[in-house]
Amino acid sequence: MKWIANALVALVMTGSVHAETILATGDLGLVVERASGSLLLVDQSERKMLTRISGLGDLSHASLVYSPDQRYAYVFGRDGGLTKVDIVERKIANRVVQSGNAIGGAISDDGSLVAVSNYEPGGVRIFDADTLDLVADIPTGSKTIGLVDAPGKRFVFTLWDDGETWIADLSAGKPQITKVTGVGTNPYDALVTDDGRLYITGLFGEDGLTAIDLWDDNPKPIRVLPEYGRGQQEMPVYKMPHLEGWARAGREFVLPAVGHHQVLWINADDLTETGRTETYGQPVFAMSRPDGRQVWVNFAHPLNDTIQVIDTPSKEIIHAFKPGPAVLHMEFTPRGHEVWVSVRDAGKVMIYDTHTFEKLAEIDAESPSGIFFTSRAHKTGL
């Protein structure tokens, strides 16, 4: 954007940024360093770290979203901190501690609002993206999970304690709340499809998943795979699966099973099961390469040193390897030619070619976890 180019010129003229370090923001990303409360600003093409940004508090379960222009990152810390980071000036632009315990957030489709999901005191709080001033406080009396953005300046989230999904519409200013009850027992995480239509939440306390059609004027819960789950079998769960990095591979969804050594394949049109792939361990992330041809899976402790790659047409594992101890997260480059992998206990981010599986580079990092490229700025729900 023209204003970014002008801003960069001004920064060079004032000495705020050295000319040799100026890069387009579309090629950048941030890596969460969970142990030190810091972020690494990285360059995808150069496969290197540019700088470290510190002072972000407790990042033990941190996530972030980007402004539409890819200049600002909004970081959601476990300590309730909401931090706005300027990746052009490479510094914290603003920070507020808005709760005692937070668990992720989202940015509205127009980039004007940032919402934070809270465990303590529960509920969702919504802030002005420019100033971080509080715009709305939505108490729920419950831990909130699965907070995503949806088209039309809406946020969707689910209540762990009450088994409800709430849709908050802020298009007219004051939030208008639609409540969908009967979602299920202890929903633990959720995703929204890239067209913003279907919201799917996983259930921890009973079998199956629940979908909600956000295009419906009177949305109702739609039960998915009622015969699958942990509820009746009481399987031990070593780490909750994550649905935010969900995989859509062609005409199917691929979701990590709760407490099982499996990923589940679901027809995206009618939400029926199309298959299961047996895996090395309990999946945490099942993530699709951008073209949908492969699904990459990592696993819960104690089997978290391994990644398996599944071929979408055959649903079979075609490659497995061990990057190192505690593989926490994967992030594909926008067109999927590379994948970046955080290996927490090795203190490394490792970069692989997704066609040859060759390791191309590695970057030192302090207990790295989430990896977030700025291309996420243009994707619903990410």
SEFIVO-186407 format. One line per 10 residues: their letters; for each residue x, y, z of N, C-alpha, C, CB. Coordinates in steps of 0.02 Angstrom, whole numbers. Each point is the difference from the previous one (the first is absolute). Last residue first. Glycine has a CB too. Example, Ala and Ser with C-alpha at 12.3 -4.5 7.8 and 13.67 -1.06 7.14 Angstrom:
2
sa	642,-112,354,42,59,3,-39,55,37,59,-32,-108; -44,-254,104,-45,59,0,45,60,0,-95,-59,62
END
This chain:
382
lgtkharstf	-422,-844,540,70,-9,18,33,66,19,5,-97,-76; -237,68,-3,9,-48,54,72,-13,20,-101,-50,-39; 61,148,-201,-51,-2,51,17,-54,52,-86,42,-83; 269,89,-70,-37,-63,5,-49,4,58,99,-63,-48; 78,223,-22,-51,-2,-51,-40,-64,0,71,74,-68; 116,-24,216,-41,61,1,-59,-4,-47,101,64,30; 79,-228,-12,-60,-12,39,-47,61,2,66,-81,69; 156,84,-163,-53,-19,-47,-65,-17,35,88,-43,-77; 122,91,191,-46,55,-10,-54,-15,-52,92,77,31; 20,-268,129,20,41,-56,-53,53,-14,66,-96,-49
figspseadi	8,-60,270,-55,35,-32,27,45,-56,-66,-3,107; 116,-207,94,30,36,-57,-56,29,-41,101,-78,-3; -64,-27,275,-38,18,-58,40,38,-53,-98,3,73; 245,-91,104,-64,-35,-6,-35,23,-64,-11,-10,126; 279,4,3,-49,24,-49,-65,-41,2,95,39,-72; 125,3,223,-62,-38,10,-55,22,-49,30,-13,121; 163,144,-172,-7,-17,71,-68,-33,12,77,96,32; 85,-98,-263,-55,35,33,-5,-25,71,-62,14,-110; 213,-31,-147,0,-6,73,-57,41,30,125,-18,-1; -124,-96,-246,9,65,33,-1,-13,75,-55,64,-96
ealkefthtd	98,-208,-157,-28,3,67,19,66,31,7,-125,12; -36,-13,-274,32,48,45,-28,-9,70,17,83,-94; -69,-232,-90,33,53,-37,39,47,45,-90,-8,-83; -5,-264,68,7,57,44,43,53,-33,-13,-74,102; -145,-111,-233,68,20,19,-2,58,49,44,-39,-111; -227,-75,-13,7,-10,72,70,15,25,-90,-86,-6; -23,109,-220,55,-47,9,10,-20,73,54,50,-100; -231,97,45,-2,-49,-54,55,-53,9,-47,87,-77; 15,106,221,-58,-44,8,-6,-51,-56,-57,92,59; 271,35,71,-32,-1,-66,-57,-51,4,108,32,-61
yimvkgadrv	-15,95,285,3,-58,-44,-33,14,-67,0,-74,101; 109,185,150,-34,16,-62,10,-57,-49,15,125,20; -8,-60,266,29,-37,-55,-44,7,-62,52,-82,80; 10,200,174,-51,-2,-51,33,-32,-61,-62,104,44; 137,-130,228,10,11,-71,-67,9,-36,105,-67,5; -31,-13,228,14,71,-9,10,20,-72,50,0,112; -109,-217,-2,64,7,-36,18,74,-8,-22,-108,-61; -183,46,160,54,-22,44,68,-3,-34,-84,-64,63; -118,136,-187,11,38,62,62,-21,37,-122,13,8; 50,-4,-261,23,-57,40,23,29,67,35,-71,-103
svwvehgrpt	-189,148,-130,31,20,63,14,-63,41,-61,112,-1; 38,-63,-276,-18,-43,57,34,25,62,-15,-99,-77; -62,165,-198,43,18,56,-27,-36,62,28,114,-51; -41,-157,-232,-34,1,64,51,16,54,-86,-85,-39; 52,118,-252,39,-14,60,-47,-3,60,102,56,-50; -192,-23,-164,61,-34,-21,45,-17,58,-7,60,-108; -221,57,96,10,-67,25,64,-35,-22,-118,-5,2; 11,235,-25,-15,-46,-54,22,-72,15,12,95,-79; 17,80,245,-66,11,-29,-18,-47,-57,13,116,32; 149,-207,158,4,61,-40,-64,6,-41,128,-6,-5
femhlvapgp	-147,-133,229,19,-3,-70,11,70,-28,-64,-108,-13; 82,-3,271,-29,54,-40,27,-6,-71,-9,76,101; -12,-213,162,23,1,-70,-35,58,-35,20,-126,-1; 44,29,275,-42,36,-49,32,-5,-69,-42,79,89; 128,-193,115,-61,33,23,-45,27,-55,62,28,101; 140,-221,-28,-24,36,-59,-68,30,17,63,-78,-80; 120,-45,227,-54,49,10,-13,42,-63,30,3,122; 195,-132,-138,-45,-4,57,-49,58,4,89,-62,60; 4,-13,-303,32,9,65,-52,0,55,92,65,-54; -120,-119,-190,40,62,2,36,10,66,-82,49,-78
kfahiieksp	-11,-267,-57,6,24,68,43,63,2,-13,-117,45; -159,-27,-236,68,18,21,-3,31,69,35,18,-120; -184,-144,-104,3,13,71,72,17,18,-97,-77,24; -89,31,-251,65,20,26,-6,12,74,32,52,-111; -215,-127,-22,52,-8,-50,69,19,25,-86,21,-86; -180,-106,168,61,35,21,55,-15,-51,-33,-7,123; -233,6,-191,53,-40,28,61,43,19,-40,-98,-68; -176,146,-55,-7,3,73,53,-42,36,-123,20,-16; 86,34,-229,1,-68,26,-15,-3,75,82,-29,-88; -79,242,-29,-41,-47,-40,-4,-70,30,31,66,-99
tdivqitdnl	108,104,212,-73,10,2,-39,-51,-42,23,120,19; 212,-152,117,-20,14,-69,-76,3,-3,104,-57,-47; 63,104,265,-52,-42,-29,-15,25,-71,-49,-25,114; 255,36,87,-29,33,-58,-48,-49,-33,103,74,-17; 18,-33,279,-20,-45,-54,-35,40,-55,-11,-97,81; 193,139,142,-50,26,-47,-14,-54,-51,39,120,16; 80,-105,254,-11,-28,-66,-52,39,-39,30,-112,44; 40,120,193,61,12,-37,-8,-13,-75,64,-30,102; -221,-1,96,-1,64,-35,65,18,-34,-83,36,83; -26,-219,67,18,-17,-69,7,63,-43,-58,-111,12
phafnvwvqr	-23,80,225,74,-2,-6,25,-15,-71,1,-37,119; -161,208,-107,49,-33,43,-28,-68,20,45,111,44; -150,-17,-267,4,17,70,58,-37,34,-123,21,2; 119,43,-273,-30,-43,51,12,25,70,13,-95,-77; -36,165,-216,45,-9,57,-39,-27,60,74,93,-41; -100,-76,-249,-27,-13,66,56,-3,51,-97,-63,-50; 16,140,-224,56,-11,46,-28,-2,72,82,59,-79; -176,-97,-189,-18,21,68,58,-19,46,-125,-14,-22; 88,60,-265,29,-33,58,-31,27,64,108,-18,-63; -184,95,-149,24,-66,-19,29,-40,58,23,46,-113
gdprsmafvp	-115,191,98,-42,-53,23,25,-70,-14,-91,77,-16; 186,155,-16,-33,-29,-59,-45,-59,19,97,36,-69; 31,82,239,-48,44,-32,-34,-29,-62,68,90,43; 6,-251,154,40,42,-44,-48,42,-41,95,-85,-5; -182,-3,239,3,-13,-72,50,46,-34,-119,-38,2; 94,-69,260,1,61,-41,11,-17,-73,44,65,98; -97,-151,169,-2,-31,-67,-9,58,-48,-50,-112,41; 134,88,233,-19,37,-59,-2,-47,-60,52,105,47; -36,-212,155,-14,66,26,-22,46,-56,84,-16,93; -88,-271,-57,14,61,-38,-16,63,40,-23,-63,-105
qgytetrgte	105,-182,192,-60,42,2,15,65,-37,-36,-51,111; 181,-147,-199,-20,19,68,-65,39,-2,120,3,35; -31,-109,-232,53,-20,47,-20,13,73,84,25,-88; -281,-63,-96,60,41,5,46,-25,56,-65,98,-42; -158,-164,-140,35,-17,62,67,37,2,-56,-114,6; -173,186,-138,70,-20,-10,31,-13,68,8,66,-107; -271,-60,-11,44,14,56,69,-24,-18,-95,-10,84; -157,86,-221,56,-44,14,37,21,63,11,-21,-120; -216,119,30,25,-32,-61,61,-44,13,-43,98,-64; -191,23,198,68,-26,3,19,-34,-66,-11,-15,124
tlddaniwlv	-166,221,-115,4,-71,16,73,-22,0,-115,-19,-50; 10,242,-8,27,-11,67,-3,-73,22,-33,116,28; -23,4,-245,-54,-28,41,22,-19,70,-52,-41,-104; 202,158,-52,-67,18,-23,-55,-25,47,43,-2,-117; 196,-43,141,-14,71,15,-71,20,-20,121,24,-15; -18,-266,102,-24,32,-61,-22,71,15,-36,-112,-46; 222,-17,192,-71,15,-2,-16,34,-66,-4,12,126; 203,-162,29,-14,31,-65,-76,8,-6,104,-50,-53; 91,19,266,-66,-14,-28,-9,39,-65,-46,-21,115; 266,-86,39,-32,60,-26,-63,-22,-36,111,62,-11
qhhgvaplvf	34,-187,223,-34,3,-64,-11,73,-20,-56,-110,22; 110,-24,196,56,6,-46,-27,0,-72,79,-58,82; -213,147,147,12,-56,-44,62,13,-43,-124,-27,-2; 20,186,158,18,-59,38,14,-62,-41,-67,47,89; -53,134,-217,12,12,70,15,-66,35,-76,101,-2; 125,-27,-266,-46,-35,45,20,14,73,-19,-90,-87; 58,252,-137,33,-45,48,-52,-31,46,106,68,-5; -161,9,-252,1,24,69,35,-49,45,-106,62,-20; 42,22,-250,41,-48,36,10,27,70,59,-39,-107; -241,72,-119,33,27,59,41,-57,31,-93,86,20
ergarawgel	19,-62,-290,-5,-31,65,32,44,54,1,-113,-55; -2,133,-193,-70,3,21,-10,-30,69,-34,-5,-118; 273,90,59,-49,-13,-53,-70,8,26,80,-78,-54; 52,94,243,38,-30,-54,-48,-21,-55,89,-41,80; -61,193,158,-49,-16,-52,39,-22,-60,-86,84,44; 143,-54,234,17,-18,-68,-63,-8,-42,105,-57,41; -28,208,196,-38,-54,-32,19,-10,-73,-93,23,78; 168,109,131,40,-11,-60,-31,-54,-44,102,34,62; -207,23,142,11,64,-35,39,-9,-64,-3,58,110; -58,-229,61,-38,4,-63,14,63,-39,-87,-68,54
hpmkyvpmeq	214,-106,138,-13,69,-19,-36,0,-67,101,41,63; -77,-228,158,11,17,-71,-17,73,-13,-24,-119,-33; 107,36,276,-61,11,-39,19,14,-73,-60,45,102; 201,-203,61,-1,70,-19,-60,10,-45,126,13,9; -104,-215,104,62,28,24,8,73,-19,51,-113,-7; -257,-73,56,19,52,-47,61,36,28,-120,15,-42; -27,-268,68,43,52,28,21,49,-54,42,-80,87; -278,-53,-99,70,-5,-19,41,53,34,-34,-48,-111; -213,-37,118,42,28,53,74,-10,-15,-91,-22,82; -124,-40,-203,58,-44,8,49,25,54,-13,-32,-120
qgrgyeplvr	-190,150,54,-19,-66,24,60,-44,16,-103,10,-67; 144,217,-12,-48,0,54,-16,-69,27,-47,101,-50; 192,-24,-140,31,-22,62,-53,-16,52,101,69,-26; -137,-85,-252,20,46,52,31,-33,60,-89,73,-38; -99,-122,-186,71,7,13,12,43,63,24,-11,-124; -240,-36,22,27,-64,24,74,4,17,-85,-57,-69; -46,239,-27,-22,-13,69,27,-65,28,-102,64,-25; 147,101,-182,34,-61,25,-20,-17,72,96,27,-76; -194,197,28,46,-30,-48,36,-59,33,15,111,-61; -246,71,93,46,-50,28,38,-35,-56,-77,-16,98
ipkpnddwld	-32,267,-75,-2,-58,-44,50,-50,26,-35,70,-101; -109,163,200,57,-47,2,-13,-59,-46,26,35,117; -132,206,-176,-11,-55,47,62,-44,1,-125,3,-20; 34,266,-68,46,-57,1,-15,-49,55,86,74,-48; -209,112,-98,-16,-27,66,43,-62,11,-120,45,-5; 151,75,-191,-28,55,39,-18,-22,71,-43,51,-105; 241,-158,-53,-70,-11,20,-23,59,43,16,-126,-4; 209,96,-74,-43,32,-50,-74,-6,18,87,-24,-86; 91,-80,212,-5,72,15,-38,38,-53,107,-8,59; -103,-251,38,-1,35,-65,-12,74,14,-44,-103,-61
iatlgdegfl	156,-100,218,-51,52,-3,7,36,-67,0,15,126; 80,-266,11,8,52,-51,-58,49,4,62,-81,-75; 73,-118,239,-60,38,-16,16,55,-50,-47,-25,114; 142,-240,-25,14,71,-8,-66,34,-15,120,-21,-42; -54,-230,174,-20,39,-58,26,71,0,-99,-70,-5; 53,-74,236,23,-20,-66,-24,48,-54,0,-118,38; 50,204,215,-43,-50,-32,24,-14,-70,-98,39,69; 212,115,77,-40,-35,49,-48,-51,-28,10,99,68; 136,50,-199,43,-39,45,-42,-46,46,85,92,-4; -116,30,-254,-28,-12,66,46,-45,40,-116,13,-46
gtiylrgddt	133,178,-175,12,-67,25,-27,-6,71,102,-10,-73; -186,175,-138,32,-3,66,9,-73,20,-50,111,33; 2,61,-263,1,-68,27,37,0,66,-4,-49,-116; -122,217,-85,37,2,63,-5,-70,31,-22,126,18; -18,-7,-276,-10,-56,45,47,6,60,-37,-72,-96; 32,245,-79,-68,-26,7,-9,-50,57,-12,17,-121; 209,114,19,-36,30,56,-68,-29,13,61,102,-24; 121,-163,-135,-52,43,-28,-42,32,55,-2,-71,-101; 177,-83,153,31,59,-30,-51,45,-35,104,-65,-13; -171,-84,231,24,-13,-67,22,65,-34,-75,-101,-8
vladypntgv	89,57,274,-48,24,-48,29,-11,-69,-47,87,80; 78,-201,187,28,29,-62,-57,29,-40,96,-83,-1; -31,-4,278,-44,6,-59,39,29,-58,-99,15,74; 105,-141,199,32,43,-50,-46,2,-61,118,-27,42; -186,-82,162,68,17,20,36,46,-50,5,-108,59; -264,24,54,35,15,-62,68,29,15,-109,19,-60; -70,-135,217,70,22,1,31,5,-69,9,-53,111; -238,-47,-133,33,3,65,74,17,-8,-83,-83,45; -118,165,-220,30,-62,24,38,13,65,8,-43,-117; -167,188,-17,58,-16,-42,32,-66,22,19,123,-19
gtvktiqpkg	-224,16,93,1,-71,-15,58,-21,-44,-121,1,12; 37,252,-35,5,-44,58,4,-73,-23,-64,83,70; 113,178,-165,-17,-66,-24,12,-49,57,30,29,-120; -68,254,91,24,-57,39,-26,-65,-30,4,72,104; 52,203,-173,-42,-58,-15,30,-60,36,-35,48,-114; 60,238,138,20,-69,15,-53,-50,-21,68,43,96; 37,220,-148,-64,-36,1,17,-75,5,-61,91,-68; 208,149,129,-6,-69,-20,-71,-27,7,118,-16,33; -52,273,-94,-12,-40,60,-10,-73,-20,-51,99,59; 103,21,-255,31,31,58,-7,-44,62,-23,112,-48
asldaiwteg	-52,-175,-172,-37,61,17,29,36,61,-102,-52,-49; 195,-153,-35,-6,42,-60,-36,65,13,0,-103,-67; 67,-100,206,17,69,18,-6,47,-59,76,-45,87; -154,-214,17,-1,41,-61,12,73,21,-80,-80,-59; 117,-183,163,-3,72,17,8,41,-63,48,-22,115; -116,-241,-29,20,39,-59,-11,74,17,-31,-95,-82; 64,-154,227,-28,67,-6,29,34,-62,-13,9,126; -30,-272,-10,39,41,-46,-35,67,-8,44,-102,-62; -39,-104,266,-36,45,-45,50,34,-47,-90,19,86; 117,-171,120,-16,-34,-63,-42,42,-47,8,-106,60
ddwltfvfrk	90,150,172,-71,-2,-15,-18,-34,-66,-9,103,66; 238,-71,24,-40,-23,56,-73,-13,-19,75,63,75; 87,24,-236,21,-65,25,-49,-27,52,119,32,-22; -171,142,-181,6,-2,72,16,-71,24,-81,97,10; 129,52,-253,-37,-53,33,16,-3,74,-1,-65,-107; 1,246,-129,37,-33,53,-46,-47,37,78,99,11; -48,98,-230,-34,-60,22,43,-35,52,-59,-13,-112; 22,272,-18,43,-46,35,-42,-58,25,80,94,34; -102,113,-240,-26,-44,52,57,-40,31,-111,-7,-60; 83,168,-141,21,29,64,-29,-39,58,9,113,-54
gpadvlgitk	-29,-183,-177,-52,45,25,15,29,68,-79,-64,-65; 189,-174,-2,-19,58,-42,-56,41,30,37,-65,-100; 118,-65,270,-44,-21,-53,-19,61,-42,-45,-97,71; 242,2,130,-35,52,-36,-45,-31,-53,94,82,21; -25,-205,217,21,12,-69,-37,62,-26,23,-123,-19; 27,-43,258,-18,66,-26,29,10,-70,-4,45,117; 2,-241,57,-19,-1,-71,-21,66,-29,-34,-114,20; 2,89,241,50,-33,-43,-22,10,-72,28,-87,89; -76,173,190,-18,3,-71,57,-30,-41,-71,103,19; -39,-121,248,59,4,-42,-22,0,-73,70,-60,88
sgtpidavld	-250,154,77,32,-63,-19,67,15,-33,-112,-55,-16; -59,218,74,-4,-45,57,33,-66,-13,-104,56,33; 85,148,-177,-34,-62,-16,-12,-44,61,51,5,-112; 1,273,17,8,-51,51,-41,-62,-19,18,89,88; 88,120,-227,-54,-49,-5,11,-54,52,-14,23,-124; 91,244,49,15,-54,47,-60,-47,-1,74,75,74; 41,133,-244,-56,-39,25,25,-54,47,-66,23,-105; 210,152,24,-61,17,-38,-60,-36,28,69,19,-102; 196,64,185,-54,-49,6,-63,26,-35,48,-41,109; 204,110,-186,-52,20,47,-55,-52,0,26,122,-17
ltdadfirvg	179,-112,-123,-10,-52,51,-46,24,56,113,-45,-27; -49,156,-190,18,27,65,4,-51,55,-51,104,-36; -1,-160,-199,48,54,-3,27,18,69,-58,44,-100; -115,-209,68,64,-24,-24,53,54,-3,-61,-84,-66; -147,55,240,15,38,-60,70,-19,-24,-75,96,37; -65,-274,110,40,61,4,6,33,-69,63,-49,96; -206,-148,73,14,23,-68,30,69,3,-96,-68,-46; 47,-175,203,8,72,-1,24,22,-68,25,2,124; -156,-228,3,39,28,-55,2,75,6,-31,-97,-75; -7,-124,263,-29,48,-46,49,22,-54,-72,38,92
gpeynsvavl	159,-118,155,-46,-27,-50,-24,56,-46,-36,-89,81; 198,137,87,-63,-22,32,-50,-33,-48,18,92,80; 162,-181,-121,-11,34,64,0,75,-13,55,-94,65; -46,-48,-251,-18,-50,50,-18,33,66,77,-82,-55; -91,193,-205,27,-3,67,-24,-62,39,6,124,-1; 37,7,-260,-39,-52,35,33,-13,67,-36,-52,-109; 29,273,-72,41,-45,41,-46,-47,39,93,87,9; -88,92,-245,-37,-32,54,46,-50,36,-109,13,-63; 116,221,-108,35,-59,22,-36,-28,61,111,44,-44; -164,136,-181,-12,-25,67,42,-62,14,-116,47,-4
sgddsiaggi	117,71,-209,-10,55,48,-5,-23,72,-56,61,-91; 80,-182,-134,60,18,35,-7,52,54,57,-30,-101; -219,-93,-49,22,66,-24,62,25,36,-117,25,-29; 16,-235,86,16,-4,-71,23,67,-28,-82,-92,-11; 128,37,271,-58,5,-44,20,3,-73,-63,58,92; 205,-189,98,-6,68,-25,-58,2,-49,124,22,15; -43,-185,214,-16,5,-71,-4,74,-18,-63,-109,1; 162,-82,209,-40,57,-21,-10,0,-75,41,64,97; 63,-207,153,-5,13,-72,-46,57,-17,21,-119,-18; 0,44,247,11,-60,-40,-14,14,-73,-29,-72,99
angsqvvrna	80,188,175,-30,4,-66,21,-60,-42,-1,126,7; -10,-15,259,20,-60,-37,-37,0,-66,21,-65,107; -41,249,45,48,-39,38,27,-60,-38,-59,37,101; -16,200,-220,-32,-51,40,53,-37,40,-95,-13,-84; 148,197,-62,-73,9,1,-37,-54,40,12,54,-110; 227,91,59,-16,-64,33,-74,2,15,118,-13,50; 31,145,-250,-45,3,57,-6,-70,29,-65,99,-50; 227,60,-138,-13,-62,37,-48,14,57,114,-44,-30; 23,145,-218,-46,11,56,-11,-67,35,-58,97,-60; 225,-70,-109,-34,64,-11,-47,17,57,8,-19,-122
ikrevidvkt	230,-135,87,-68,1,28,-30,69,-10,30,-90,85; 157,13,-261,-6,15,71,-73,-7,22,99,78,-6; 11,-61,-225,30,-54,39,-1,13,75,72,-25,-99; -154,146,-108,46,32,46,32,-50,48,-68,103,-9; -81,-192,-146,41,46,-40,52,34,44,-97,19,-79; -68,-162,173,56,-38,-29,40,42,-50,-66,-104,17; -90,143,211,13,32,-65,60,-35,-31,-47,112,38; -144,-189,156,70,2,-20,5,29,-70,27,-99,72; -199,73,158,2,21,-70,73,11,-20,-116,54,8; -18,-204,195,57,41,-20,-3,14,-75,69,-48,93
lggdrgfvya	-208,-47,139,-12,12,-71,53,50,-22,-126,-24,8; 96,-153,219,28,56,-37,-21,0,-73,96,-2,78; -142,-163,102,-51,50,-14,26,59,-38,-57,-36,101; 183,-165,-44,-10,42,59,-53,53,-10,118,-20,28; -44,-128,-202,-37,-39,50,-14,41,62,53,-104,-44; -28,225,-198,40,-37,48,-42,-35,52,90,82,-17; -102,25,-245,-43,-17,56,40,-45,47,-105,9,-71; 152,186,-136,24,-61,34,-42,-11,62,117,16,-45; -112,117,-206,-34,4,65,11,-67,35,-89,84,-43; 219,66,-167,-22,-65,28,-31,13,68,92,-62,-61
yrqdpsyvls	-43,222,-175,-6,-10,72,-21,-72,16,-30,121,14; 68,-50,-243,51,37,39,-2,-17,75,-8,93,-83; -134,-167,-113,55,-43,21,54,38,40,-22,-70,-100; -204,137,13,58,25,-37,64,-38,18,-54,111,-5; -157,-160,115,-6,-13,-72,60,22,-41,-121,11,15; 163,-85,239,-42,51,-31,-2,-12,-76,28,83,92; 19,-293,75,30,58,-33,-53,49,-25,96,-72,-34; -62,-125,249,-31,15,-65,31,63,-27,-109,-55,34; 172,-155,164,-3,68,-24,-37,4,-66,107,26,59; -43,-184,189,-16,1,-71,-2,73,-22,-65,-110,6
ahsldglgsi	158,-57,222,-15,62,-36,-19,-13,-73,79,60,75; -19,-172,155,-52,-27,-45,-22,57,-45,-39,-87,85; 218,126,62,0,-73,3,-54,-32,-43,47,9,114; 45,228,-62,-18,-24,-67,-3,-77,-2,54,102,-49; -46,126,226,-5,-73,-1,-25,-23,-69,-21,-2,125; 134,242,-127,-32,-36,55,1,-75,-9,-71,98,18; 173,81,-160,-70,-16,-15,-33,-42,55,28,7,-120; 210,90,67,-45,37,45,-73,-15,-9,85,86,2; 115,-94,-202,-10,-26,67,-53,40,38,118,-40,1; -12,-30,-261,-41,51,34,-21,-29,67,-42,48,-111
rtlmkresqd	245,-92,-90,-40,-27,55,-37,59,33,82,-97,19; 16,54,-287,9,32,65,-42,-36,51,24,111,-54; 22,-199,-168,18,70,-9,13,35,66,-67,1,-104; 86,-270,5,-28,44,50,25,71,-12,-6,-95,83; -22,-96,-283,42,24,54,-40,44,48,99,-5,-76; -135,-91,-163,3,-52,52,45,21,57,-20,-88,-87; -53,204,-123,70,-5,22,10,-55,52,12,121,-23; -230,-79,-60,43,-13,-58,72,-9,19,-78,65,-69; -85,-8,240,-12,-66,-30,50,-15,-56,-121,12,28; 155,138,198,-8,11,-72,-8,-69,-33,68,109,2
vlllsgsare	-119,-14,266,38,-41,-47,-18,19,-72,5,-93,84; -15,166,199,-22,22,-66,44,-36,-52,-40,114,44; -23,-186,217,51,7,-51,-34,24,-64,72,-91,52; -143,121,220,-15,-21,-67,62,6,-44,-120,37,14; 60,-69,273,26,39,-56,-23,-30,-66,99,33,68; -103,-110,177,-47,54,-13,20,45,-58,-28,-3,119; 135,-206,-30,30,65,14,-47,59,-14,108,-50,-28; -160,-189,-5,34,3,64,24,70,19,34,-118,-19; -143,61,-195,-46,-5,57,35,9,68,-70,-75,-69; 94,162,-186,48,-31,46,-33,-2,69,101,42,-67
vvlgldgtal	-198,-19,-201,-8,11,72,55,-38,37,-125,14,-14; 123,94,-241,5,-63,37,-5,16,74,72,-53,-90; -143,180,-161,21,4,70,-1,-70,30,-46,117,10; 76,5,-276,-39,-40,47,27,9,70,-25,-83,-89; 37,181,-197,23,-6,69,-45,-47,41,46,115,-8; -61,-22,-224,49,-54,2,22,-16,71,38,33,-113; -190,148,51,-30,-62,-23,47,-60,3,-71,68,-72; 131,166,120,-28,-37,56,-30,-67,-21,-22,108,56; 236,14,-174,-73,2,-4,-29,-44,55,5,21,-125; 232,90,169,-29,-54,-38,-75,11,-4,91,-79,37
iteahvsgtm	162,198,51,-68,12,-21,-24,-58,-44,17,125,6; 207,-84,95,-45,-48,33,-72,8,-23,76,0,98; 114,139,-168,13,-68,-22,-46,-51,32,117,33,-16; -126,203,71,-23,-14,-68,9,-72,-19,26,117,-30; -66,-44,285,54,2,-47,-23,-22,-69,81,-21,92; -230,143,103,14,-65,-29,56,8,-50,-120,-39,17; 64,226,109,-33,-50,42,12,-71,-24,-86,84,27; 160,139,-120,47,-45,33,-32,-53,43,79,91,-3; -173,86,-146,9,20,70,48,-46,38,-115,47,-2; 62,-84,-228,25,68,4,13,22,72,-61,26,-105
vlavlanaiw	-39,-237,62,70,0,-20,30,70,8,-23,-94,-81; -205,70,121,38,-33,52,75,-1,-16,-100,-69,27; -53,151,-188,7,46,56,42,-30,56,-110,50,-29; 57,-186,-154,46,52,-20,12,49,57,-39,-11,-119; -123,-153,152,67,-28,1,53,51,-20,-49,-112,-25; -178,172,12,21,-6,70,71,-28,5,-119,-17,33; 18,28,-244,17,67,24,25,-3,72,-85,50,-78; 4,-249,-14,62,19,-34,23,69,24,-32,-69,-100; -175,-5,176,54,-37,32,67,18,-31,-79,-94,26; -117,183,-120,17,34,64,55,-37,37,-117,43,8
km	31,-132,-213,41,60,-10,21,31,65,-58,19,-107; 19,-284,85,-42,60,0,44,62,0,-92,-62,61
END
